[in-house]
Amino acid sequence: MSEQLAKLAEITKLARLLNVENPHDLDFLLDLPHESLRAFREQVTERLFDADAARLKRVAAASKLVPVAISAKAARHAFGPRLCASIAGMLEPSRGVAIAEQLPTPFLAETAVQLDPRRAASLISAMPPRVIAEVAKQLLQRDDHVTMGRFVGVLPDPSLRAAAPVMGDADLLRIGFLLEEKSRLDNMVDIISDRLPGIVRAAHENDLWAQAIDLFDNVGPHNKGRIGDIAASLGDAVLEGLIHAVDRLEAWDALLPVTRAMSRESLEVFTQHPAVHRESTLTAILDVALNRGLWLDLLPLAAQLPCAQREFIAARVAQEPAERMGELIREADAADEWESLIPIAMAMSDDDRRRMAALPVMQDPNVLLNVLTTCAQHDLWTDTLPLVASLPDTAIPVLASYLDDLTDQQIMSAVNAAARGEHIEALINLALAQDSQGRRRVLELIDGMDNVDDVVAALTEETPQKVWDALVERRDEIPDALRDRLARQAVNTDHADIAGSLATERSGLG
């Protein structure tokens, strides 16, 4: 939970308990952890309710001796809301309900203000949903979201469903923010799920982003994704308001997990918003991700950013010490996040990518297998081949041994990506590092491709000599037609000696 938001909620509830009209008068307490503020508030509550416990128990016992109608009359005219609130939890639930049903709603609402729901949970659960809804309506007419926040956490589902229609969208945000039992938020969201678009709009229109961000922070992954998708669908102005509020409240630790739970389409909308592209915003996101254990939440967002912003992220990640970078790669590998990490590696400078590729973790056979598998499944060859080119020579045979597991179509996708992206050297080195059977398979696939001439043409004057030498070394495994094409390309690139070594007798180039 975002610490800043938790403190704001605690200050608001403490102000109510202490009868402080303006919660900002307690802002001097914001330097304390929210756990300390909550502990203090609970201690004050205990003192208030335990101060005269023995006398209150006698009053509760005496109420059993008279008819319900008389108890209700005494409650209203003799005891008053405060005393009734103090003894409510001491009554048998059935009797408490019977008394409550004979009391006017305004009196019940005032009693609720004074009540500690934890001490009267059984009575509240037994209360008819109709009564709960009437009291909720009365409290909301007073804008008493603090009391509602204390009660919603202990309401059974039927009562919550009955009360939900009397709560406006902004009310729901304020109540959720002040909710004592945040673990109930998912259940609450499920009950009012059809109202989520209106709730997000209310956050924007009423400047209730702090309350909305707290909601994002405290629901589970499913509801994070659902609310995040809705926010992304409501237009640029809503996203601008959300991002600005997160920056202002320093609450990226609350929003990053939401972005990870979004659908791919919604995340793309989010990452294309100009407000995310500011360097100050990207820096805040990176600081939270790298320092507060949210690295895995950062990865999907970073992978969807435009090139310039992804390069900014990649450069910052590359500044991490080698040991720390290795840990980050391990974490991403364990979470099967190579689909997001590969584009970040591609966005690194050549030097940074080589430094990443040289880390011990990048020579782990299991890691290399995961890289290749992810690349093949998601057709990420254009982004992956530069990383392959940066790997130490010792890692290439290990990676090459896994090419056998790829389909013919995946191999041909790799070949096409290499030819288009000027990464033919990396592909040839990888393909020729296989055993003889694997080499023959790749070479035969290339020979049979409709665009084989385009693939061969990717070998240029800048192609290193060692690539040509490797082809000559394996010439007996190369199909004749492909050998002759390679020989002609060698002539075209001023490698006449190579042409003579590659050409077959029928080519006339030998």
Secondary structure, DSSP 8 states (H G I E B T S, - for coil): --HHHHHHHHHHHHHHHTT-S-GGGGGGGGGS-HHHHHHHHHHHHHHHHHTTHHHHHHHHHHHTTS-HHHHHHHIIIIIHHHHHHHHHTTS-HHHHHHHHTTS-HHHHHHHHHH--GGGGHHHHHHS-HHHHHHHHHHHHHTT-HHHHHHHHTT--HHHHHHHGGGS-HHHHHHHHHT-S-GGGHHHHHHHTGGGHHHHHHHHHHTT-HHHHHHHHHHS-HHHHHHHHHHHHHT-HHHHHHHHHHHHHHT-HHHHHHHHHHS-HHHHHHHHTSGGGG-HHHHHHHHHHHHHTT-HHHHHHHHHHS-HHHHHHHHHHHHTS-HHHHHHHHHHHHHTT-HHHHHHHHHHS-HHHHHHHHTSGGGG-HHHHHHHHHHHHHHT-HHHHHHHHHHS-GGGHHHHHTTGGGS-HHHHHHHHHHHHHTT-HHHHHHHHHTS-HHHHHHHHHHHHT-TTHHHHHHT--TTS-HHHHHHHHHTGGGS-HHHHHHHHHHHHHTT-HHHHHHH--GGGS--
